[in-house]
Amino acid sequence: MWHLERLGTRLSPPQLLVLVYTYFCALGDCLFVTDYFTRTPRKLNAFNSFASVELFHFHVPEDTVMAVWNLITFKEQGGTFGDSCPDHNVTVYFRSGAPPVINPLHTHFPRDTVVPGSFAVTLTWTLPNRTTGAFNVTSPLPGDWFLAAHLPKDEGKISVKGLYEECQYLFQPQLIVQRLIGIAVLYPGYFIDQMIPIHNRSALYKVFIPSYVSRVKVQLVNCSTRNKSGDSCPVVLKIRARAAPVHNSSALDCREWSPCELDSPLPAWEQWYYILVERYLSNADVYFRIGVQVTDCSKPNLSRDHASPSSSLNMPQSFGMAMGFSLSETLPVADLPTLSQNASRLRASEDPVVYLTPNSDREMCWPIRPTLRNELDTFSVHFYVFFGPNISIPPDRAAVFAINLMPVLDSGGVLNMEIKLNMSTVKGANITVFGCLNHGMPLFMRENSSIKCESESAAGFLLTVNASSNITKLRIPYPQTGTWYLSMRSLCATEHGFEACANVTAEVYLRSYLTPCINDCGTYGQCKLLRTNNYLYAACECKAGWDGWGCTDNSGAYSYGFQLLSTLLLCLSNLMFVPPVAIAIRSHYLLEASVYIFTMFFSTFYHACDQPGIVVFCIMEYDVLQFCDFLGSLMSVWVTVIAMARLKSIIKQVLYLLGAMSLSMALQLDRHGLWNLLGPSLFALGIMAVAWTVRTVRRRRCYPPTWKRWAFFLFPGTMIATSAVALYAFVETEENYFYIHSIWHMLIAGSVGFLLPPRAKPDAKVTPLKRRRGCGYQLCVNEHEEMGLVDPAIISINSICTS
């Protein structure tokens, strides 16, 4: 339905619109409007799943003849232009009606899943920090359009936030549309006299096709170069659904047919059809009478006694009036001739507007049963069939059901269909139930014909159940909104093909529902609800090496043994804190030992809960375990360095308390920031350096005083801690996380054992200085006298002397 072109570098979007304007100036009075839409730049991410892409939502207006997307990508690093950032290609996907279903990693989709098509553009860098591209769609489908953009998949390196300036790739799409205004509207059943002036090349019309229409015929009669018939008609008639008929349209040369009639069976419902009458070279005005006839399945006995075409055919009330006046107000419908009269009456009538009653085709018209919509939650909707879910399919006709998906609200989930054949109703017949699921209009299968769910203008999905396979399922991720039609027909296999079954009514169980993700992303995935501006959609985020749209591709999955090994390594590596705890207790560092025990406990259970696979054990909420693990790790560093400073007990306790409160606040603000680790460590090292410097100055020798302490404890501990930080900051990736992080645990615990200072030696017993005698005084007070218990004159040996 679309004509897509990739623009070259020589043709900019404004230049393209000038060419389009020049081409379409022959349409009527050449009334065009140019609209411009833009979106805020967003940071692109490396592709891991659809949850990592950036989704953009646009709306293309009706009667658009050209849509041009201007794609702008630029680099930033540290708030400036990222000239030194590497060039990563940007892939952009386009789709109308729903988000694109993409698979850049070529993974396997879940079983019974169909993949709607989309279009992709890859942007390469033409400048050091900026690149642009363009993507144009001629005669695009009106309504919602979605763009998805991402960077290539990276190596999965785990970077420390704030360690270096990250390269950011920002993407900003812009949409420029050019649309026609003032297009003449035709009403089904009405024939109107028209003219193409000599200075115009063509005339454009549009007609709204309502639901329950099985055929559309565009008829052009009384065509001549004078205001009377007789000459050959120098025009070409083109018709196209939902977009202006520029390319890929059904066309008919009216010079070879009289009257000129263009037939379009199985038209799209609830859509605009555009009709282009294009003239050949002629030096005179072209006169003709044009009209549209529809086969209306909703009213098989339709007469001409209806009030207006809008009410009889459920046409929208907002599209205006045909040819500048309202037919319902100016035309007496009851006085117009009908189709039952002679066809020559149409050509011979002198009236400028003639009405013909729509007819019906019983062979192509079947009753359509609606479904009841029951909303349970976001993207959790069940569609119930009235008097279902068991459905009887008669042998002589199809059973058709309509499923309505709400605009925008339902396109971000997964449409699920399930059909099950009741074997007890088959009665031994070789019966097969075929189902066609189509968007916009139903397709009917007939006996002795090829079994397929497609036509010239639409394609659908085929579902089949029979005695050998009585259950079938179908999943459509990100379905287009609007009405979906399920047509089911029971046919029996014979030597001549499939034919109608005799006296066998098949019964099937039908289940239709909407879910956020496919099977809730399975065991190794998490279904995430995402939002871009005001649009909601869901996507799976896989883990443990599983991949794919529903996390069902196990080509790179971790085995159970690997998951168990990684869990045990991450958990048991925390036992390396046992020696530092023993050393701290032996050295009477009881407060420090309690911090190490806290860290060992919560780090063990945090990593047991943080596993991506099925070997998972959580004793409390994940967020609580993560907070306690990070707090314990930072507090271990803090108390170890403060203990190395050998401060007074009261000062040390105050610093411990202040450190715990400050680290808790910092972790609540940002748990992955670089300064959460470096800030407390540098501050504690500063305190230790000041304390050691003061001792060195007072004692006039280096502190710690022994070379053995430097060589066998401080230097190894510092090297071990530095190696742990280097592994954490520069080596750790998603693939090697389980063993690199385990080594990090062991190195940090080992460094604590080396750096923790030994037990402080008790001070030597200092004899009190002799008290000076000269200017001092001594006052002896009798305790009993002070308490008023004895006579002051009595001398007591129990006296308290103070001076």
JOWOHU-V174498 format. One record per residue. RES is the residue in one letter. SS is DSSP state (hx for helix, st for strand, lp for the rest). Layout:
# JOWOHU-V174498
res=RES ss=SS
res=RES ss=SS
This chain:
# JOWOHU-V174498
res=M ss=lp
res=W ss=lp
res=H ss=st
res=L ss=st
res=E ss=st
res=R ss=st
res=L ss=lp
res=G ss=lp
res=T ss=lp
res=R ss=lp
res=L ss=lp
res=S ss=lp
res=P ss=hx
res=P ss=hx
res=Q ss=hx
res=L ss=hx
res=L ss=hx
res=V ss=hx
res=L ss=hx
res=V ss=hx
res=Y ss=hx
res=T ss=hx
res=Y ss=hx
res=F ss=hx
res=C ss=lp
res=A ss=lp
res=L ss=st
res=G ss=lp
res=D ss=lp
res=C ss=lp
res=L ss=lp
res=F ss=st
res=V ss=st
res=T ss=st
res=D ss=st
res=Y ss=st
res=F ss=st
res=T ss=st
res=R ss=lp
res=T ss=lp
res=P ss=lp
res=R ss=st
res=K ss=st
res=L ss=lp
res=N ss=lp
res=A ss=st
res=F ss=lp
res=N ss=lp
res=S ss=lp
res=F ss=hx
res=A ss=hx
res=S ss=hx
res=V ss=lp
res=E ss=st
res=L ss=st
res=F ss=st
res=H ss=st
res=F ss=st
res=H ss=st
res=V ss=st
res=P ss=lp
res=E ss=lp
res=D ss=lp
res=T ss=st
res=V ss=st
res=M ss=st
res=A ss=st
res=V ss=st
res=W ss=st
res=N ss=st
res=L ss=st
res=I ss=st
res=T ss=st
res=F ss=st
res=K ss=st
res=E ss=st
res=Q ss=st
res=G ss=lp
res=G ss=lp
res=T ss=st
res=F ss=st
res=G ss=lp
res=D ss=lp
res=S ss=lp
res=C ss=lp
res=P ss=lp
res=D ss=lp
res=H ss=lp
res=N ss=lp
res=V ss=st
res=T ss=st
res=V ss=st
res=Y ss=st
res=F ss=st
res=R ss=st
res=S ss=st
res=G ss=lp
res=A ss=lp
res=P ss=lp
res=P ss=lp
res=V ss=lp
res=I ss=lp
res=N ss=lp
res=P ss=lp
res=L ss=lp
res=H ss=lp
res=T ss=lp
res=H ss=lp
res=F ss=lp
res=P ss=lp
res=R ss=lp
res=D ss=lp
res=T ss=st
res=V ss=st
res=V ss=lp
res=P ss=lp
res=G ss=lp
res=S ss=lp
res=F ss=st
res=A ss=st
res=V ss=st
res=T ss=st
res=L ss=st
res=T ss=lp
res=W ss=lp
res=T ss=lp
res=L ss=lp
res=P ss=lp
res=N ss=lp
res=R ss=st
res=T ss=st
res=T ss=st
res=G ss=st
res=A ss=st
res=F ss=st
res=N ss=st
res=V ss=st
res=T ss=st
res=S ss=lp
res=P ss=lp
res=L ss=lp
res=P ss=lp
res=G ss=st
res=D ss=st
res=W ss=st
res=F ss=st
res=L ss=st
res=A ss=st
res=A ss=st
res=H ss=st
res=L ss=st
res=P ss=lp
res=K ss=lp
res=D ss=lp
res=E ss=lp
res=G ss=lp
res=K ss=st
res=I ss=lp
res=S ss=lp
res=V ss=lp
res=K ss=st
res=G ss=lp
res=L ss=lp
res=Y ss=lp
res=E ss=lp
res=E ss=lp
res=C ss=st
res=Q ss=st
res=Y ss=st
res=L ss=st
res=F ss=st
res=Q ss=st
res=P ss=st
res=Q ss=st
res=L ss=st
res=I ss=st
res=V ss=st
res=Q ss=st
res=R ss=st
res=L ss=st
res=I ss=lp
res=G ss=lp
res=I ss=lp
res=A ss=st
res=V ss=st
res=L ss=st
res=Y ss=lp
res=P ss=st
res=G ss=lp
res=Y ss=st
res=F ss=st
res=I ss=st
res=D ss=st
res=Q ss=st
res=M ss=st
res=I ss=st
res=P ss=lp
res=I ss=lp
res=H ss=lp
res=N ss=lp
res=R ss=lp
res=S ss=st
res=A ss=st
res=L ss=st
res=Y ss=st
res=K ss=st
res=V ss=st
res=F ss=st
res=I ss=st
res=P ss=lp
res=S ss=lp
res=Y ss=lp
res=V ss=st
res=S ss=st
res=R ss=st
res=V ss=st
res=K ss=st
res=V ss=st
res=Q ss=st
res=L ss=st
res=V ss=st
res=N ss=st
res=C ss=st
res=S ss=st
res=T ss=lp
res=R ss=lp
res=N ss=lp
res=K ss=lp
res=S ss=lp
res=G ss=lp
res=D ss=lp
res=S ss=lp
res=C ss=lp
res=P ss=lp
res=V ss=st
res=V ss=st
res=L ss=st
res=K ss=st
res=I ss=st
res=R ss=st
res=A ss=st
res=R ss=lp
res=A ss=lp
res=A ss=lp
res=P ss=lp
res=V ss=lp
res=H ss=lp
res=N ss=lp
res=S ss=lp
res=S ss=st
res=A ss=st
res=L ss=st
res=D ss=st
res=C ss=lp
res=R ss=lp
res=E ss=lp
res=W ss=lp
res=S ss=lp
res=P ss=lp
res=C ss=st
res=E ss=st
res=L ss=st
res=D ss=st
res=S ss=st
res=P ss=st
res=L ss=lp
res=P ss=lp
res=A ss=lp
res=W ss=lp
res=E ss=lp
res=Q ss=st
res=W ss=st
res=Y ss=st
res=Y ss=st
res=I ss=st
res=L ss=st
res=V ss=st
res=E ss=st
res=R ss=st
res=Y ss=lp
res=L ss=lp
res=S ss=lp
res=N ss=lp
res=A ss=lp
res=D ss=lp
res=V ss=st
res=Y ss=st
res=F ss=st
res=R ss=st
res=I ss=st
res=G ss=st
res=V ss=st
res=Q ss=st
res=V ss=st
res=T ss=st
res=D ss=st
res=C ss=lp
res=S ss=lp
res=K ss=lp
res=P ss=lp
res=N ss=lp
res=L ss=lp
res=S ss=lp
res=R ss=lp
res=D ss=lp
res=H ss=lp
res=A ss=lp
res=S ss=lp
res=P ss=hx
res=S ss=hx
res=S ss=hx
res=S ss=hx
res=L ss=lp
res=N ss=lp
res=M ss=lp
res=P ss=lp
res=Q ss=lp
res=S ss=lp
res=F ss=lp
res=G ss=lp
res=M ss=lp
res=A ss=st
res=M ss=lp
res=G ss=lp
res=F ss=st
res=S ss=lp
res=L ss=hx
res=S ss=hx
res=E ss=hx
res=T ss=hx
res=L ss=lp
res=P ss=lp
res=V ss=hx
res=A ss=hx
res=D ss=hx
res=L ss=lp
res=P ss=lp
res=T ss=lp
res=L ss=lp
res=S ss=lp
res=Q ss=lp
res=N ss=lp
res=A ss=lp
res=S ss=hx
res=R ss=hx
res=L ss=hx
res=R ss=hx
res=A ss=hx
res=S ss=lp
res=E ss=lp
res=D ss=lp
res=P ss=lp
res=V ss=st
res=V ss=st
res=Y ss=st
res=L ss=lp
res=T ss=lp
res=P ss=lp
res=N ss=st
res=S ss=lp
res=D ss=lp
res=R ss=lp
res=E ss=lp
res=M ss=lp
res=C ss=lp
res=W ss=lp
res=P ss=lp
res=I ss=st
res=R ss=st
res=P ss=st
res=T ss=st
res=L ss=st
res=R ss=st
res=N ss=st
res=E ss=st
res=L ss=st
res=D ss=st
res=T ss=lp
res=F ss=lp
res=S ss=st
res=V ss=st
res=H ss=st
res=F ss=st
res=Y ss=st
res=V ss=st
res=F ss=lp
res=F ss=lp
res=G ss=lp
res=P ss=lp
res=N ss=st
res=I ss=st
res=S ss=st
res=I ss=st
res=P ss=lp
res=P ss=lp
res=D ss=lp
res=R ss=lp
res=A ss=lp
res=A ss=st
res=V ss=st
res=F ss=st
res=A ss=st
res=I ss=st
res=N ss=st
res=L ss=st
res=M ss=lp
res=P ss=lp
res=V ss=lp
res=L ss=lp
res=D ss=lp
res=S ss=lp
res=G ss=lp
res=G ss=lp
res=V ss=st
res=L ss=st
res=N ss=st
res=M ss=st
res=E ss=st
res=I ss=st
res=K ss=st
res=L ss=st
res=N ss=lp
res=M ss=hx
res=S ss=hx
res=T ss=hx
res=V ss=lp
res=K ss=lp
res=G ss=lp
res=A ss=lp
res=N ss=lp
res=I ss=st
res=T ss=st
res=V ss=st
res=F ss=st
res=G ss=st
res=C ss=st
res=L ss=st
res=N ss=st
res=H ss=st
res=G ss=lp
res=M ss=lp
res=P ss=lp
res=L ss=lp
res=F ss=lp
res=M ss=lp
res=R ss=lp
res=E ss=lp
res=N ss=lp
res=S ss=lp
res=S ss=lp
res=I ss=lp
res=K ss=lp
res=C ss=lp
res=E ss=st
res=S ss=lp
res=E ss=lp
res=S ss=lp
res=A ss=lp
res=A ss=st
res=G ss=lp
res=F ss=st
res=L ss=st
res=L ss=st
res=T ss=st
res=V ss=st
res=N ss=st
res=A ss=lp
res=S ss=lp
res=S ss=lp
res=N ss=lp
res=I ss=st
res=T ss=st
res=K ss=st
res=L ss=st
res=R ss=st
res=I ss=st
res=P ss=st
res=Y ss=lp
res=P ss=lp
res=Q ss=lp
res=T ss=lp
res=G ss=st
res=T ss=st
res=W ss=st
res=Y ss=st
res=L ss=st
res=S ss=st
res=M ss=st
res=R ss=st
res=S ss=st
res=L ss=st
res=C ss=st
res=A ss=st
res=T ss=st
res=E ss=lp
res=H ss=lp
res=G ss=st
res=F ss=st
res=E ss=st
res=A ss=st
res=C ss=lp
res=A ss=lp
res=N ss=lp
res=V ss=lp
res=T ss=lp
res=A ss=st
res=E ss=st
res=V ss=st
res=Y ss=st
res=L ss=st
res=R ss=st
res=S ss=st
res=Y ss=st
res=L ss=st
res=T ss=st
res=P ss=lp
res=C ss=lp
res=I ss=hx
res=N ss=hx
res=D ss=hx
res=C ss=hx
res=G ss=lp
res=T ss=lp
res=Y ss=lp
res=G ss=st
res=Q ss=st
res=C ss=st
res=K ss=st
res=L ss=st
res=L ss=st
res=R ss=st
res=T ss=st
res=N ss=lp
res=N ss=lp
res=Y ss=st
res=L ss=st
res=Y ss=st
res=A ss=st
res=A ss=st
res=C ss=st
res=E ss=st
res=C ss=st
res=K ss=lp
res=A ss=lp
res=G ss=lp
res=W ss=lp
res=D ss=st
res=G ss=lp
res=W ss=lp
res=G ss=lp
res=C ss=lp
res=T ss=lp
res=D ss=st
res=N ss=lp
res=S ss=lp
res=G ss=lp
res=A ss=lp
res=Y ss=lp
res=S ss=lp
res=Y ss=hx
res=G ss=hx
res=F ss=hx
res=Q ss=hx
res=L ss=hx
res=L ss=hx
res=S ss=hx
res=T ss=hx
res=L ss=hx
res=L ss=hx
res=L ss=hx
res=C ss=hx
res=L ss=hx
res=S ss=hx
res=N ss=hx
res=L ss=hx
res=M ss=hx
res=F ss=hx
res=V ss=hx
res=P ss=hx
res=P ss=hx
res=V ss=hx
res=A ss=hx
res=I ss=hx
res=A ss=hx
res=I ss=hx
res=R ss=hx
res=S ss=lp
res=H ss=lp
res=Y ss=lp
res=L ss=hx
res=L ss=hx
res=E ss=hx
res=A ss=hx
res=S ss=hx
res=V ss=hx
res=Y ss=hx
res=I ss=hx
res=F ss=hx
res=T ss=hx
res=M ss=hx
res=F ss=hx
res=F ss=hx
res=S ss=hx
res=T ss=hx
res=F ss=hx
res=Y ss=hx
res=H ss=hx
res=A ss=hx
res=C ss=hx
res=D ss=lp
res=Q ss=lp
res=P ss=lp
res=G ss=lp
res=I ss=lp
res=V ss=lp
res=V ss=lp
res=F ss=lp
res=C ss=lp
res=I ss=lp
res=M ss=lp
res=E ss=lp
res=Y ss=hx
res=D ss=hx
res=V ss=hx
res=L ss=hx
res=Q ss=hx
res=F ss=hx
res=C ss=hx
res=D ss=hx
res=F ss=hx
res=L ss=hx
res=G ss=hx
res=S ss=hx
res=L ss=hx
res=M ss=hx
res=S ss=hx
res=V ss=hx
res=W ss=hx
res=V ss=hx
res=T ss=hx
res=V ss=hx
res=I ss=hx
res=A ss=hx
res=M ss=hx
res=A ss=hx
res=R ss=lp
res=L ss=lp
res=K ss=lp
res=S ss=hx
res=I ss=hx
res=I ss=hx
res=K ss=hx
res=Q ss=hx
res=V ss=hx
res=L ss=hx
res=Y ss=hx
res=L ss=hx
res=L ss=hx
res=G ss=hx
res=A ss=hx
res=M ss=hx
res=S ss=hx
res=L ss=hx
res=S ss=hx
res=M ss=hx
res=A ss=hx
res=L ss=hx
res=Q ss=hx
res=L ss=hx
res=D ss=lp
res=R ss=lp
res=H ss=lp
res=G ss=st
res=L ss=lp
res=W ss=hx
res=N ss=hx
res=L ss=hx
res=L ss=hx
res=G ss=hx
res=P ss=hx
res=S ss=hx
res=L ss=hx
res=F ss=hx
res=A ss=hx
res=L ss=hx
res=G ss=hx
res=I ss=hx
res=M ss=hx
res=A ss=hx
res=V ss=hx
res=A ss=hx
res=W ss=hx
res=T ss=hx
res=V ss=hx
res=R ss=hx
res=T ss=hx
res=V ss=hx
res=R ss=hx
res=R ss=hx
res=R ss=lp
res=R ss=lp
res=C ss=lp
res=Y ss=lp
res=P ss=lp
res=P ss=lp
res=T ss=lp
res=W ss=hx
res=K ss=hx
res=R ss=hx
res=W ss=hx
res=A ss=hx
res=F ss=hx
res=F ss=hx
res=L ss=hx
res=F ss=hx
res=P ss=hx
res=G ss=hx
res=T ss=hx
res=M ss=hx
res=I ss=hx
res=A ss=hx
res=T ss=hx
res=S ss=hx
res=A ss=hx
res=V ss=hx
res=A ss=hx
res=L ss=hx
res=Y ss=hx
res=A ss=hx
res=F ss=hx
res=V ss=hx
res=E ss=lp
res=T ss=st
res=E ss=lp
res=E ss=lp
res=N ss=lp
res=Y ss=hx
res=F ss=hx
res=Y ss=hx
res=I ss=hx
res=H ss=hx
res=S ss=hx
res=I ss=hx
res=W ss=hx
res=H ss=hx
res=M ss=hx
res=L ss=hx
res=I ss=hx
res=A ss=hx
res=G ss=hx
res=S ss=hx
res=V ss=hx
res=G ss=hx
res=F ss=hx
res=L ss=hx
res=L ss=lp
res=P ss=lp
res=P ss=lp
res=R ss=lp
res=A ss=lp
res=K ss=lp
res=P ss=lp
res=D ss=lp
res=A ss=lp
res=K ss=lp
res=V ss=lp
res=T ss=lp
res=P ss=lp
res=L ss=lp
res=K ss=lp
res=R ss=lp
res=R ss=lp
res=R ss=lp
res=G ss=lp
res=C ss=lp
res=G ss=lp
res=Y ss=lp
res=Q ss=lp
res=L ss=st
res=C ss=st
res=V ss=st
res=N ss=st
res=E ss=hx
res=H ss=hx
res=E ss=hx
res=E ss=hx
res=M ss=lp
res=G ss=lp
res=L ss=lp
res=V ss=lp
res=D ss=lp
res=P ss=lp
res=A ss=lp
res=I ss=lp
res=I ss=lp
res=S ss=lp
res=I ss=lp
res=N ss=lp
res=S ss=st
res=I ss=st
res=C ss=st
res=T ss=st
res=S ss=lp
